[in-house]
Amino acid sequence: MNIELPERFSGPDAWESADLVHSQESWLKVLGMHELAELEAAAQSYIETGRDIGEIRAIDFQIPVFSVHLQQLKKKLLHGNGIEVIRGLPVAAYTQEIAACIFCGIGAHLGGARSQNAQGHILGHVRDTGLSSDDPTARIYQTAERQSFHTDSADVVGLLCLKQAQSGGESLLVSALSIYNRYKQLRPDLLPLLFEPIATDRRGEIPDGELPYMTIPVFSWYEGHLTVFYQRQYIESAQRFEDAPRLTAKHVEALDVFDSLANDPELHFTMQLAPGDMQFVYNHSQLHDRTGFTDWPDPAERRHLLRLWLSIEGDRRLPRCFTQRYGSIEVGNRGGIVTSNTRLHAPLD
């Protein structure tokens, strides 16, 4: 591997499970009464304008006190451990419109919202729609199955839990830098394969003029940053395209080692998002996952999360291969899924 990487990553984003277990204050922020009142007032004021929540900007969502914390959070996502949960939003007492407006308003103070599908939805709904991961056009978040560790198409991924499943559905996080550290110790012979282009299925959401798959390495080393790009199921399903680069036995072994390390309890951290929890994760250095779940029989009570994809000003630059995924790799204006029919909006259903 003709790439000069550090022998070992040791910054705050190279955490292991015990680091977060023993320092809850490093990733958890509990809202106080005054902060809640400020968020609720800002949401009510915006809703009264009659504008689509998908159009919300920081200037439209006035939170002078809590915005100070959000500026600190932005720094933590880009330069710290890459994770925060904001807890205490009483979503059971809100309409879905109020909850979504608060979530999107907070997101607007962190960065620009990006489209999550070809329909231009900047507010995603994460719930089981009865689809199966065996369907090559289905997205894994639309099922109740275990997702496996992966990255999304944005700088930062945000989730707001509205309702929990009857059982399961835990959120798992792991640092790509810690995976690299352990990988280099255990299997340095396979590590170079993770820096080579590998085909990943677009699952039917294909930008104009692009192939139905992308060829981005699992690991990219660029301008002093290690960036991860990964979704194992989509790597495997890309093999359905005859012109996609073939996975060799060594590639499969390299990916198996990556998965085994991501699933090592010493490396990953598990949390259960409760209703009202907002989780923000930095996508370029952290992978996220969700365990399978069993939902409630009553459709009105079934597991439901809202999701944001955000592009952040002041973020790292990405190598050119990421144009396959983001279209533009311009810092602060990249990410999402955009086709010729995309119109940005925030559906509440």
Secondary structure, DSSP 4 states (H G I P E B T S, - for coil): ------SS--STTS--HHHHHT-GGGTEEEPPHHHHHHHHHHHHHHHTTT--GGG--GGGS--TTHHHHHHHHHHHHHHSSSEEEEE---GGGS-HHHHHHHHHHHHHHH-EE---STT-BSSEEES--S--TTSTT--GGGSSS---SB--SSSEEEEEEEE--SEE--EEEEEHHHHHHHHHHH-TTTGGGGGS--EEE-TT---TT--SEEE--SEEEETTEEEE--BHHHHHHGGGSTTSPPPPHHHHHHHHHHHHHHT-TTT-EEE-PPTT-EEEEETTTEEEEE--EE--SSGGGS-EEEEEEEE-TTPPP--GGGHHHHS---TTS--S---TT---B----
